[in-house]
């Protein structure tokens, strides 16, 4: 039976990647520029796109600073 609704983790991962790609397009950066801004190799860049959980804070902050917009998603605290 196929899943009809993605898990919360999958939804946050998709939203993060959408924010990242949108910021990249708005700022007019290509993948080579983004790799240089983030300080990573091309293979690492593609790995990060496939698995957004592997982004480091330094990479996200570098992109946010270069693009001038918010990429990361604030995680909410669960009420106990």
DRENVO-201672 format. One line per field, with one value per residue: residue number from 1; residue in one letter; x, y, z of N, C-alpha, C, O in turn. Coordinates in Angstrom, 1 decimal, decimal comma. Layout:
BEGIN
i NUM_...;
aa A_...;
n_east X_...;
n_north Y_...;
n_up Z_...;
ca_east X_...;
ca_north Y_...;
ca_up Z_...;
c_east X_...;
c_north Y_...;
c_up Z_...;
o_east X_...;
o_north Y_...;
o_up Z_...;
END
This chain:
BEGIN
i 1_2_3_4_5_6_7_8_9_10_11_12_13_14_15_16_17_18_19_20_21_22_23_24_25_26_27_28_29_30_31_32_33_34_35_36_37_38_39_40_41_42_43_44_45_46_47_48_49_50_51_52_53_54_55_56_57_58_59_60_61_62_63_64_65_66_67_68_69_70_71_72_73_74_75_76_77_78_79_80;
aa X_X_X_X_X_X_X_X_X_X_X_X_X_X_X_X_X_X_X_X_X_X_X_X_X_X_X_X_X_X_X_X_X_X_X_X_X_X_X_X_X_X_X_X_X_X_X_X_X_X_X_X_X_X_X_X_X_X_X_X_X_X_X_X_X_X_X_X_X_X_X_X_X_X_X_X_X_X_X_X;
n_east 0,8_0,7_2,3_0,4_0,7_3,5_6,0_6,7_9,3_10,2_8,6_9,7_12,3_11,8_10,8_13,0_14,9_13,4_13,3_16,1_16,7_15,1_16,1_18,7_18,0_16,7_18,8_20,4_22,5_24,6_25,3_28,0_28,8_27,4_28,6_31,1_30,5_29,4_31,6_32,2_32,8_31,7_30,4_29,7_27,9_25,7_25,1_24,2_21,9_20,3_20,1_19,0_19,3_22,0_23,2_25,4_25,5_27,1_27,3_24,6_24,2_26,1_25,0_22,5_23,5_24,7_22,6_20,7_18,3_16,1_16,7_16,8_14,6_12,9_13,0_10,4_9,7_8,6_5,7_5,5;
n_north -1,2_2,2_5,1_7,8_10,2_12,2_11,7_13,8_14,5_14,0_15,9_18,3_18,1_18,3_20,9_22,4_21,9_23,0_25,7_26,2_25,9_27,8_30,2_30,1_30,4_32,9_34,6_34,2_32,4_29,8_26,3_26,0_28,4_28,2_26,0_27,1_29,2_27,8_26,3_23,6_20,6_19,6_17,0_16,7_18,8_17,8_15,5_16,7_17,9_15,6_14,5_16,4_16,5_16,3_18,7_21,1_23,5_25,7_25,7_26,2_28,7_30,2_30,2_31,5_34,0_34,8_34,8_36,4_35,6_33,6_30,2_27,9_25,9_26,5_24,4_23,1_22,9_20,1_20,0_18,8;
n_up 0,0_-0,9_0,5_1,6_2,8_3,6_6,1_9,0_9,1_6,4_5,1_6,2_5,2_2,4_2,3_3,2_1,1_-1,1_-0,2_-0,3_-3,0_-4,2_-3,0_-4,2_-6,9_-6,9_-6,2_-8,3_-8,6_-9,9_-9,8_-9,4_-8,3_-5,9_-4,7_-4,2_-2,5_-0,3_0,3_-0,5_-2,3_-5,6_-5,6_-3,0_-2,8_-4,4_-2,9_-0,5_-1,5_-2,0_0,5_2,8_5,5_6,0_5,7_7,0_9,7_9,1_6,3_5,6_6,8_5,4_2,9_3,4_4,1_1,8_0,0_1,2_2,4_4,3_4,8_6,4_8,4_11,3_14,1_16,0_19,5_21,3_23,2_26,5;
ca_east 0,0_1,6_2,1_-0,4_1,2_4,9_6,3_7,0_10,8_10,2_8,0_10,7_13,4_11,4_10,7_14,3_15,4_12,7_13,8_17,5_16,8_14,5_17,1_19,7_17,5_16,5_20,1_21,0_23,7_24,6_25,8_29,4_28,9_26,9_29,7_32,2_30,0_29,3_32,9_32,2_33,0_30,5_29,8_29,1_26,7_24,6_24,8_23,4_20,6_19,6_19,8_19,1_19,7_23,4_23,7_26,0_25,0_28,0_26,9_23,3_24,4_26,8_24,0_21,6_24,2_25,0_21,3_20,0_17,0_16,0_16,7_16,5_13,3_13,0_12,3_9,6_9,8_7,3_5,2_5,5;
ca_north 0,0_3,4_6,1_8,9_11,5_12,1_11,9_15,2_14,6_14,1_17,2_19,4_18,0_18,8_22,3_22,9_21,9_24,0_27,0_26,3_26,0_29,1_31,2_30,0_30,9_34,3_35,3_34,1_31,6_28,5_25,3_26,2_29,5_27,8_25,2_28,0_29,9_26,8_25,7_22,2_20,0_19,3_15,8_17,0_19,6_16,9_14,7_17,5_18,1_14,4_14,3_17,7_16,4_16,3_20,1_21,6_24,8_26,6_25,7_26,9_30,1_30,8_30,4_32,5_35,3_35,2_35,0_37,4_35,2_32,5_28,9_26,8_25,8_26,4_23,2_23,5_22,1_19,4_20,2_17,6;
ca_up 0,0_-1,0_1,6_1,1_3,5_4,0_7,5_9,3_8,7_5,0_4,7_6,5_4,2_1,1_2,4_3,2_-0,3_-1,9_0,2_-0,8_-4,5_-4,4_-2,7_-5,2_-8,2_-6,7_-6,1_-9,6_-8,5_-10,5_-8,8_-9,2_-7,3_-4,6_-4,1_-3,8_-1,3_0,8_0,6_-0,6_-3,6_-6,4_-5,2_-1,7_-3,0_-4,8_-1,7_0,4_-2,1_-1,9_1,9_3,4_6,9_6,1_5,6_8,2_9,9_8,5_4,9_5,5_7,2_4,3_1,8_3,9_4,1_0,4_-0,7_1,9_2,8_5,2_4,2_7,3_9,0_12,8_14,6_17,2_20,7_21,6_24,6_27,3;
c_east 0,9_1,2_1,3_0,1_2,6_5,0_6,7_8,5_10,9_9,7_9,0_11,9_13,0_11,3_12,0_15,0_14,7_13,2_15,3_17,5_16,1_15,4_18,2_19,3_17,3_17,8_20,9_22,3_23,5_25,2_27,2_29,6_28,5_27,9_30,8_31,7_29,9_30,6_33,0_32,5_31,6_29,7_29,1_27,9_25,5_24,2_23,9_22,0_19,7_19,2_20,0_19,5_21,3_24,0_24,3_25,5_25,8_27,6_25,6_23,5_25,1_25,9_23,0_22,2_24,4_23,7_20,5_18,6_17,1_15,9_16,2_15,1_13,5_12,3_11,6_9,8_8,5_6,9_5,0_4,4;
c_north 1,3_4,3_7,3_10,3_11,3_12,3_13,4_15,5_14,8_15,5_18,4_19,3_18,6_20,4_23,0_23,0_22,9_25,4_27,3_26,6_27,4_30,2_31,2_30,6_32,4_35,1_35,1_33,3_30,3_27,5_25,5_27,3_29,0_26,9_26,0_28,7_29,0_26,2_24,2_21,8_19,8_18,1_16,0_17,8_18,7_16,0_15,4_17,7_16,8_14,1_15,6_17,7_16,4_17,7_20,4_23,0_25,9_26,8_26,4_28,3_30,8_31,1_31,5_33,9_35,7_35,5_36,1_36,9_33,9_31,2_27,8_27,0_25,7_25,2_23,6_22,5_21,4_19,7_18,9_17,6;
c_up 0,0_0,2_0,9_1,7_3,9_5,5_7,7_8,9_7,2_4,5_5,0_5,6_2,9_1,2_2,5_1,8_-1,2_-1,5_-0,3_-2,3_-4,9_-4,1_-3,7_-6,5_-8,0_-6,8_-7,4_-9,6_-9,2_-9,5_-8,5_-8,2_-6,0_-3,9_-3,5_-2,5_-0,1_1,2_0,5_-2,1_-4,3_-5,9_-3,8_-1,8_-3,4_-3,7_-0,8_-0,2_-2,0_-0,4_2,7_4,9_7,1_5,9_7,0_8,4_9,2_7,0_4,8_5,8_6,1_3,2_2,2_3,8_2,7_-0,4_-0,1_2,2_3,6_4,5_5,2_7,9_10,5_13,2_15,9_18,3_21,0_23,0_25,3_28,3;
o_east 1,8_0,1_1,6_-0,1_2,9_4,2_7,0_8,8_11,7_10,3_9,1_12,4_13,8_11,7_12,2_15,6_15,4_13,4_15,6_18,2_16,6_15,5_18,7_20,0_17,6_17,8_21,8_23,2_22,4_25,7_27,7_30,5_29,1_28,1_31,3_32,5_30,3_30,8_33,6_32,4_30,6_28,5_28,0_26,9_24,4_23,0_22,9_21,0_18,5_18,2_21,1_20,0_21,8_25,3_23,8_25,1_25,3_27,6_25,4_22,9_24,8_25,9_22,7_21,6_24,2_23,7_19,6_17,7_18,2_15,0_15,4_14,5_14,2_11,1_12,1_10,1_7,4_7,8_4,5_4,2;
o_north 1,4_4,4_7,6_11,3_10,3_13,0_14,1_16,6_15,7_16,1_19,3_20,3_19,3_21,1_24,1_24,0_23,5_26,2_28,3_27,5_28,0_31,2_32,3_31,4_33,2_36,2_35,8_33,5_29,7_28,0_25,2_27,2_29,4_27,0_25,7_28,9_29,4_25,7_23,5_22,7_19,8_18,1_15,4_17,6_18,9_15,7_14,9_17,8_16,9_13,6_15,9_18,7_16,6_17,8_20,1_23,7_26,9_27,9_27,3_29,2_32,0_32,2_32,3_34,8_36,9_36,4_36,7_37,8_33,3_31,0_27,0_28,0_24,7_25,0_24,3_21,3_22,0_19,7_17,9_16,6;
o_up 0,9_0,6_-0,2_1,0_4,6_6,1_6,7_8,4_6,7_3,6_4,2_5,2_2,3_0,3_1,9_1,5_-2,0_-2,4_-0,8_-2,7_-5,8_-4,9_-4,1_-7,1_-9,0_-7,3_-7,6_-10,4_-9,2_-8,4_-7,4_-7,3_-5,0_-2,7_-2,5_-1,5_1,0_2,3_1,3_-3,0_-3,7_-5,8_-3,6_-1,1_-2,9_-3,6_-0,2_0,6_-1,8_-0,2_3,1_5,4_8,2_6,0_8,0_7,5_8,7_6,4_3,8_5,1_5,8_2,6_1,3_3,4_2,3_-1,2_-0,7_2,4_3,7_3,7_4,9_7,9_11,0_12,9_16,7_18,1_21,0_23,9_24,7_29,0;
END
